[in-house]
C-alpha cells in the first residue's frame, strides 16, 4: 500500500512541476520546492541537483539540496568536484541510464570509488537520474537515504526519471533565455560602441570635408589661371589626391549608419573608388585582384550600402588568410540570380580568397549576428552585409572548402538611376551681380566659397553664425541664401526655412549629413544640395539652378 501511495504522490508531483516551470520567474525556488516534494513523497533523507559547470564541464557543483529535518546538509562541501572522481557513475549518466542502489553492497566492482565516497557520507541507498540540458548531459538529480535502505519500486524510478526530464527542459529554456539576454546585451553594447565610433567618424569627416573643400577649390582656381602644361598636370595630381581623400571621408561618414540615398549611377566608378581605398588598408602580403566589366549598369542601392558590402566582404576575406594570399574580385552582368524569378539584368559581385575556408557547421551559421570564429571579431560584418542585401532585394551565395578558401557572391538588382550633379564645363554662365547671403562657420571654407562666387559675378555677404544670418536676411534683400547645415549656434535648416518663407531660393551645403537626408531635403523641400567637398563648378551650377 505504501508503494502505491508513493507512486500516486510522485504522479501528482509530475503533474505539478509540468506547469510550475512554465514561465517561472524564480527557477531556483521552483527547483528547491520540487526537491522537497520528491524527498517527502519518496521518504528519502536527501534530494539534490548536481550540474556540470558552464565554464568547465569537467567539474560538478551541487547547486540545490533538500534535507529531511535532522539530516546534515552536504551541499557546501560538494562544489567543483572533478567528474572523473566518479567514473562509473558519470558513465551511467552519460548513456542516459538511471541508477538505483537499494544497498551499497549492490554496487558493481567498477564503482569502488563511488562506494567509498557514499560510505563516508553514511549513505545506505540512493537513486540518480540524468538531467539532459540542450541535447547533452547537464547533470543529475539524486536521492539518498542515511537512516535505512528504501525499497523504491520500478514505478517510482520511472516517475523520477520523468521528473529529471522535465527539470532538464526547464534548465534548457533558462539557459537559452540567459544566452538570449546576454546576446542582446552584447548587441546593445556593440550598438552603443558603433554609435560612438560613428559620431567620432562623422565629426572627423565633417572637418576633413571642410579642409578638402578649401584645397580642391583653390587648386581648381589656380589650375584655371595656369598655361604651362606641366604646372597644370601638377595641380591635376593635387585634385586627384583630393578626390581620393574625399572617397575616404565619404566612407567615414557612412560608418555605423544605415545608408540611404539615391541609387549608384556609375557602378564601375564606385567600385574603383572603394578598390583604391582597400589597396591602402590591405597588408602588403595580400594581393587584391580585380576583374570588373566596364559597362556595368546602375545598381538599385545607394553608394554607402555598396561600399559597406564590398568593404565587409573584403575585410572578412583578409581575416581568413594566414600569411600571404590573394583576394579576387569579379564583377559582371548576369541574367538571373539564385532563389528568385525576378528578371535581370543583375550585377554579380564575387569575392573569393585562398584562406582557411569554413567547415559545414561554420558555413551554416556564417550570417548569424554575433557569431564569429575570430578571437577579436564582433560577428557583425557578414550579418550587416546580409541585412543590406536583403533590404535591397538582392541575393547572396556562399561556398567554402575547409583548407581551400571561400567565395561570397552578391547579386544586386539594377535600375535606371538618375545621375547626380555632374561637373559643368568651363562655360558655366556668369552671374549678373545677384546677391548671395552665405552662412558658413568655417572661415577657410567661407573665404573660398566667397572667392569662387565673386569670381563668377555674384555679390556675396558672408556671415559665420545662424544668428548673424537670420539678422542679415531680415535687414536686407537677397536673391539667394547659401547655408551650411552645421552651424555653431543652431541648425542651418532654420536658416533655409526662414529664407523659404520669404521666397528666397536656397542652396544647402553639408559635409556631415548622410546621402539619404540630403536627398530628402532636395526632393521634399526643393532645396539645391551641395555635398562637401565639392568642385567649384558644382557649387556654381547649384547656385544658377536655384534661381531658375
Helices and strands as residue ranges (DSSP letters): H 2-20, H 27-42, E 46-52, E 59-67, G 75-77, E 81-82, G 83-86, H 87-94, E 99-101, G 104-106, G 109-111, H 112-120, E 125-133, E 136-145, H 154-225, H 229-254, E 263-264, H 267-281, E 286-292, E 298-302, H 303-320, E 325-334, E 346-353, H 360-365, H 381-391, E 395-401, E 405-415, E 435-439, H 443-455, E 459-463, H 466-475, E 480-484, E 486-487, E 490-491, H 492-501, E 505-510, H 515-525, E 528-531, H 536-546
